[in-house]
Amino acid sequence: MKDFWKKQLKKNKKLVFLAPMDWYGDSAYRQAVKRISPHVFCISEFYSADWLVHSKFLADSVLPHEKIEDPLIIQIFWKNPETFAKAAKIIENEKYNIAGIDVNMWCPAKKVVRSWHWSSLLINEETAFEIIRQLSEATKLPISVKTRLSFDWNQNLINFVKWLEEAWASLVTIHWRTAKQAYTWKADFTNIYELKEKIWIPVICNWDILNYTDWMQKVKNLDWIMMWRASFWNPWCFIWEEQINDEEFLKISPIKKQNFINWVYHPSLLEILDAMKFHAEKLVETKWEKKWSLEIRKHLVQYLKNFPWVKDYRKRLVTTDSLENSLAIINEIKKNFENFLEKRPSLWEIE
């Protein structure tokens, strides 16, 4: 299993990931993406290794998942190598069927960084390497790392990743800013292209990537991409020409060739409404009603981006409190715009 990502790269030629997203990347979200884009590798929301070790309830809540999500990667964070190793033993339990572990060394949240978690590991290198070493010894699952260019430009990215590689990290994803830059400044891709020339494990780029055209301009010699915000409302953002021309892929995904235009997939209104319905139903299946009713609100309106009449439905969508109510709104849109269901909102075909 240590060469899992090498095998996947050989098999798929390109590796495409849904990024870990706290409060977004739950099982329902992952299923919504995989229904459209089954070629995508999903990484879970990030969980504390310490919590997983000390809470069987948490492990049994977040590690089980649906077959459609496979192969699922679990992202964890903490600062103590021994705790990481203990968490790995739990994650690799056969009953959870997890495909790999990803270590969070990228998040710049100041409160947690001050506690020597997350991106602080970029300036606490010995601990970072020991975490990967102990994880690799504790489990047969492949270990990957998500990190940044550096903490504050005073660290050497190539040396850092080489040491992770020597500790048996099998894939690295780079967020194209320093921890100090957080989410500001324009992403810098230069150093990562050089990094790829110096190491043998796959290198994935993350952030400021919107669609296929954007990928082609930025990915260059890398092993492809990880996307986050571009997937909000848009599980079709992972589709490119290879899928459109793959008849086997078209049998398992509901995409339509005619909606792939100028390297971007433009879903019809009917496709969008079906995606909303699927996502809402999966949230109900995976979470209790009260929590579901709060979480679906942030998704439904985003799905209708570019829909010219979204303002007429916004208030109802962001105050929905039941699956029945959400489906009623979706069905109402479908009925009121039955003559426009094959039109594509992102191309302004609905007036």
C-alpha positions as CSV (number, residue, x, y, z in Angstrom):
1,M,0.0,0.0,0.0
2,K,3.0,2.4,0.4
3,D,3.1,2.7,-3.4
4,F,-0.7,3.4,-3.6
5,W,-0.3,6.8,-5.2
6,K,2.3,5.7,-7.7
7,K,0.0,3.0,-8.8
8,Q,-3.0,5.4,-9.0
9,L,-0.9,7.8,-11.1
10,K,0.2,5.0,-13.5
11,K,-3.4,3.9,-13.8
12,N,-5.1,7.3,-14.1
13,K,-2.3,9.4,-15.6
14,K,-3.6,12.4,-13.6
15,L,-4.7,12.7,-9.9
16,V,-7.6,14.9,-9.1
17,F,-8.6,15.6,-5.5
18,L,-11.5,17.2,-3.7
19,A,-9.8,19.2,-0.9
20,P,-10.5,18.7,2.8
21,M,-13.0,21.3,3.8
22,D,-14.1,21.8,7.4
23,W,-17.9,22.2,7.7
24,Y,-18.3,21.3,4.0
25,G,-16.5,18.1,3.0
26,D,-18.7,15.7,4.8
27,S,-20.0,12.4,3.5
28,A,-23.0,14.0,1.7
29,Y,-20.8,16.5,0.0
30,R,-18.3,13.9,-1.1
31,Q,-21.1,11.7,-2.5
32,A,-22.6,14.7,-4.4
33,V,-19.2,15.2,-6.1
34,K,-18.5,11.5,-6.8
35,R,-21.9,11.0,-8.3
36,I,-20.9,13.5,-11.1
37,S,-17.1,12.9,-11.0
38,P,-16.3,9.4,-9.9
39,H,-12.7,9.8,-10.9
40,V,-12.1,12.3,-8.1
41,F,-10.2,11.3,-4.9
42,C,-11.9,12.7,-1.8
43,I,-10.1,13.8,1.3
44,S,-12.2,14.1,4.5
45,E,-12.7,17.0,6.7
46,F,-9.7,17.3,9.0
47,Y,-9.9,15.6,12.4
48,S,-7.8,15.7,15.5
49,A,-5.6,12.6,15.9
50,D,-6.0,13.0,19.7
51,W,-9.8,13.0,19.4
52,L,-9.8,9.9,17.3
53,V,-7.6,8.1,19.9
54,H,-9.8,9.1,22.8
55,S,-13.3,9.0,21.3
56,K,-14.6,5.8,19.8
57,F,-17.8,7.7,19.2
58,L,-16.0,10.2,16.9
59,A,-14.2,7.4,15.0
60,D,-17.4,5.5,14.5
61,S,-19.1,8.7,13.4
62,V,-16.6,10.1,10.8
63,L,-14.7,7.0,9.5
64,P,-17.6,4.9,8.1
65,H,-18.7,6.0,4.6
66,E,-20.5,4.9,1.5
67,K,-19.0,2.8,-1.2
68,I,-19.4,5.7,-3.7
69,E,-16.8,7.7,-1.7
70,D,-14.0,5.1,-2.2
71,P,-11.1,5.4,-2.1
72,L,-11.5,7.8,0.9
73,I,-8.5,9.5,2.4
74,I,-8.7,10.7,6.0
75,Q,-6.9,13.9,7.0
76,I,-5.7,14.3,10.6
77,F,-3.8,16.9,12.6
78,W,-2.0,17.1,15.9
79,K,1.5,17.8,17.2
80,N,2.6,14.6,19.0
81,P,4.0,11.8,16.7
82,E,3.0,9.0,19.1
83,T,-0.7,10.2,19.0
84,F,-0.6,10.2,15.2
85,A,0.7,6.6,15.3
86,K,-2.1,5.5,17.6
87,A,-4.7,7.3,15.4
88,A,-3.4,5.5,12.4
89,K,-4.0,2.1,14.0
90,I,-7.7,3.1,14.5
91,I,-8.1,4.5,11.0
92,E,-6.7,1.4,9.3
93,N,-9.2,-0.9,11.0
94,E,-10.7,-3.0,8.2
95,K,-14.3,-2.2,9.2
96,Y,-13.7,1.5,8.1
97,N,-12.1,0.6,4.7
98,I,-10.0,3.8,4.6
99,A,-7.6,4.1,1.6
100,G,-5.0,6.4,3.1
101,I,-4.0,9.1,5.7
102,D,-3.3,12.7,4.9
103,V,-1.4,14.9,7.4
104,N,-2.5,18.6,7.8
105,M,0.6,20.8,7.7
106,W,-0.9,23.6,5.8
107,C,-3.7,25.3,7.8
108,P,-2.6,28.8,9.0
109,A,-5.2,29.4,11.8
110,K,-3.3,31.4,14.4
111,K,-4.9,29.9,17.5
112,V,-3.9,26.3,16.5
113,V,-0.5,27.3,15.0
114,R,0.4,28.8,18.4
115,S,-0.2,25.4,19.8
116,W,2.3,23.9,17.3
117,H,-0.2,22.2,15.1
118,W,-0.8,22.5,11.3
119,S,1.5,24.9,9.4
120,S,3.7,25.4,12.5
121,L,5.2,22.1,11.6
122,L,7.0,23.9,8.7
123,I,9.2,25.6,11.4
124,N,9.2,22.5,13.7
125,E,10.8,20.2,11.1
126,E,12.1,17.5,13.3
127,T,8.6,16.9,14.7
128,A,7.1,16.9,11.2
129,F,9.5,14.2,10.0
130,E,9.0,12.2,13.1
131,I,5.2,12.3,12.6
132,I,5.6,10.9,9.1
133,R,8.1,8.3,10.2
134,Q,6.0,7.0,13.0
135,L,2.9,7.0,10.9
136,S,4.7,5.0,8.2
137,E,5.8,2.5,10.8
138,A,2.4,2.2,12.4
139,T,0.3,1.5,9.4
140,K,0.3,0.0,5.9
141,L,-1.8,2.8,4.6
142,P,-0.1,5.3,2.3
143,I,0.8,8.6,4.1
144,S,0.4,11.9,2.2
145,V,1.0,15.5,3.4
146,K,-0.7,18.8,2.6
147,T,1.6,21.7,3.2
148,R,2.5,25.2,2.0
149,L,5.5,26.9,0.2
150,S,6.9,27.7,3.6
151,F,5.9,29.3,6.9
152,D,7.4,32.8,6.3
153,W,9.8,32.4,3.3
154,N,12.6,31.5,5.7
155,Q,12.3,27.7,5.1
156,N,13.5,25.6,2.2
157,L,10.5,23.8,0.5
158,I,12.7,21.3,-1.4
159,N,14.6,20.2,1.6
160,F,11.5,20.0,3.7
161,V,9.7,17.7,1.2
162,K,12.8,15.6,0.6
163,W,12.9,14.8,4.3
164,L,9.2,14.0,4.3
165,E,9.9,11.7,1.3
166,E,12.7,10.0,3.2
167,A,10.3,9.4,6.1
168,W,8.0,7.6,3.6
169,A,5.5,10.2,2.7
170,S,4.0,8.9,-0.6
171,L,2.4,12.1,-2.0
172,V,2.6,15.8,-1.2
173,T,0.1,18.6,-2.0
174,I,1.3,22.2,-1.9
175,H,-0.9,25.2,-1.2
176,W,0.7,28.0,-3.2
177,R,1.2,30.5,-0.4
178,T,3.1,30.7,2.8
179,A,1.4,30.3,6.2
180,K,2.0,34.0,6.9
181,Q,0.2,34.9,3.7
182,A,-2.7,32.7,4.7
183,Y,-5.3,33.1,1.9
184,T,-4.2,36.5,0.6
185,W,-1.7,37.3,-2.1
186,K,-1.7,35.8,-5.6
187,A,-0.6,32.2,-5.6
188,D,3.1,31.6,-6.5
189,F,3.6,28.5,-8.6
190,T,7.3,28.9,-9.4
191,N,8.9,27.0,-6.5
192,I,6.7,24.0,-6.8
193,Y,7.6,23.3,-10.4
194,E,11.2,23.2,-9.2
195,L,10.2,20.9,-6.3
196,K,8.7,18.4,-8.8
197,E,12.1,18.1,-10.5
198,K,13.8,17.2,-7.2
199,I,11.6,14.4,-5.7
200,W,10.1,11.2,-6.9
201,I,6.7,11.2,-5.1
202,P,3.6,12.7,-6.8
203,V,3.2,16.5,-6.4
204,I,-0.3,18.0,-6.4
205,C,-1.1,21.7,-6.6
206,N,-3.9,23.4,-4.6
207,W,-5.7,26.7,-4.7
208,D,-6.6,29.3,-7.3
209,I,-7.6,26.7,-9.8
210,L,-11.1,27.2,-11.4
211,N,-11.5,24.7,-14.3
212,Y,-9.8,22.7,-17.0
213,T,-8.5,25.7,-18.9
214,D,-7.0,27.1,-15.7
215,W,-5.5,23.7,-15.0
216,M,-3.7,23.6,-18.3
217,Q,-2.1,27.0,-17.7
218,K,-0.9,26.1,-14.1
219,V,-0.3,22.4,-13.8
220,K,2.7,22.0,-16.2
221,N,5.0,19.3,-14.9
222,L,2.9,18.4,-11.8
223,D,0.8,15.4,-11.1
224,W,-2.4,17.5,-11.2
225,I,-4.7,19.3,-8.9
226,M,-6.7,19.6,-5.7
227,M,-9.8,21.9,-5.7
228,W,-11.9,23.4,-3.0
229,R,-13.9,26.6,-3.5
230,A,-14.4,25.9,-7.2
231,S,-16.5,22.8,-6.3
232,F,-19.0,24.9,-4.3
233,W,-22.3,24.4,-6.2
234,N,-20.3,22.9,-9.0
235,P,-19.4,19.1,-8.8
236,W,-19.0,19.4,-12.6
237,C,-15.8,21.5,-12.2
238,F,-13.7,18.3,-12.2
239,I,-14.9,17.2,-15.7
240,W,-12.4,17.5,-18.6
241,E,-12.1,16.2,-22.1
242,E,-10.9,12.8,-21.1
243,Q,-14.2,12.0,-19.3
244,I,-16.4,13.4,-22.1
245,N,-14.8,11.0,-24.5
246,D,-14.8,8.0,-22.2
247,E,-17.8,5.8,-22.9
248,E,-17.3,3.8,-19.8
249,F,-17.2,7.0,-17.7
250,L,-20.4,8.2,-19.4
251,K,-22.2,5.0,-18.2
252,I,-21.5,5.8,-14.5
253,S,-21.8,9.6,-14.6
254,P,-25.0,11.6,-15.6
255,I,-22.9,14.2,-17.6
256,K,-23.8,15.0,-21.2
257,K,-21.3,15.6,-23.9
258,Q,-23.2,18.6,-25.4
259,N,-22.8,20.5,-22.1
260,F,-19.0,20.5,-22.3
261,I,-18.2,23.7,-24.1
262,N,-14.8,25.4,-24.5
263,W,-13.2,23.1,-21.8
264,V,-15.9,23.9,-19.2
265,Y,-18.9,21.8,-18.2
266,H,-22.1,23.9,-18.2
267,P,-24.9,21.8,-16.5
268,S,-28.5,22.2,-17.5
269,L,-31.1,23.5,-15.0
270,L,-32.4,20.0,-14.7
271,E,-28.9,18.6,-13.9
272,I,-28.6,21.3,-11.2
273,L,-31.9,20.5,-9.6
274,D,-31.2,16.8,-9.7
275,A,-27.9,17.5,-8.0
276,M,-29.6,19.6,-5.3
277,K,-32.1,16.8,-4.6
278,F,-29.4,14.2,-4.4
279,H,-27.3,16.3,-2.0
280,A,-30.3,17.1,0.2
281,E,-31.3,13.5,0.5
282,K,-27.8,12.4,1.3
283,L,-27.5,14.9,4.1
284,V,-30.7,13.5,5.7
285,E,-29.3,10.0,5.4
286,T,-26.0,10.9,7.1
287,K,-27.0,13.5,9.7
288,W,-29.9,14.0,12.1
289,E,-32.7,16.3,11.0
290,K,-31.8,19.4,13.0
291,K,-28.2,19.5,11.9
292,W,-29.2,18.6,8.3
293,S,-31.7,21.5,8.1
294,L,-29.0,24.0,9.1
295,E,-26.3,22.6,6.8
296,I,-28.3,22.3,3.6
297,R,-29.1,26.0,3.5
298,K,-25.5,27.0,2.7
299,H,-25.5,24.6,-0.3
300,L,-28.8,25.0,-2.0
301,V,-28.5,28.7,-2.9
302,Q,-25.0,28.1,-4.3
303,Y,-26.2,25.4,-6.7
304,L,-28.5,28.0,-8.3
305,K,-25.6,30.4,-9.0
306,N,-26.2,32.1,-12.4
307,F,-29.9,31.2,-12.3
308,P,-31.6,34.5,-13.0
309,W,-34.6,34.0,-10.7
310,V,-32.6,32.8,-7.7
311,K,-33.5,35.9,-5.7
312,D,-37.2,34.8,-5.8
313,Y,-36.2,31.6,-4.0
314,R,-33.2,32.7,-1.9
315,K,-35.2,33.5,1.3
316,R,-37.0,30.2,1.2
317,L,-33.8,28.2,0.5
318,V,-31.8,29.7,3.3
319,T,-34.6,29.1,5.8
320,T,-35.6,25.6,4.8
321,D,-36.1,23.3,7.9
322,S,-37.0,19.9,6.4
323,L,-36.3,17.7,3.5
324,E,-40.0,17.9,2.5
325,N,-39.7,21.7,2.3
326,S,-36.5,21.6,0.3
327,L,-37.8,19.1,-2.2
328,A,-41.0,21.2,-2.5
329,I,-38.9,24.2,-3.5
330,I,-36.8,22.2,-6.0
331,N,-40.0,20.7,-7.5
332,E,-41.6,24.1,-7.7
333,I,-38.6,25.5,-9.7
334,K,-38.8,22.4,-11.9
335,K,-42.5,23.0,-12.6
336,N,-42.3,26.8,-13.1
337,F,-39.3,26.4,-15.5
338,E,-40.3,23.2,-17.3
339,N,-39.6,24.8,-20.6
340,F,-36.1,25.7,-19.6
341,L,-34.9,22.5,-18.0
342,E,-32.4,21.7,-20.7
343,K,-31.1,25.3,-20.8
344,R,-27.8,26.1,-19.1
345,P,-27.8,28.9,-16.5
346,S,-24.1,29.5,-16.7
347,L,-24.4,30.4,-20.4
348,W,-27.3,32.8,-19.6
349,E,-29.8,30.7,-21.7
350,I,-32.6,31.3,-19.2
351,E,-34.3,34.7,-19.3
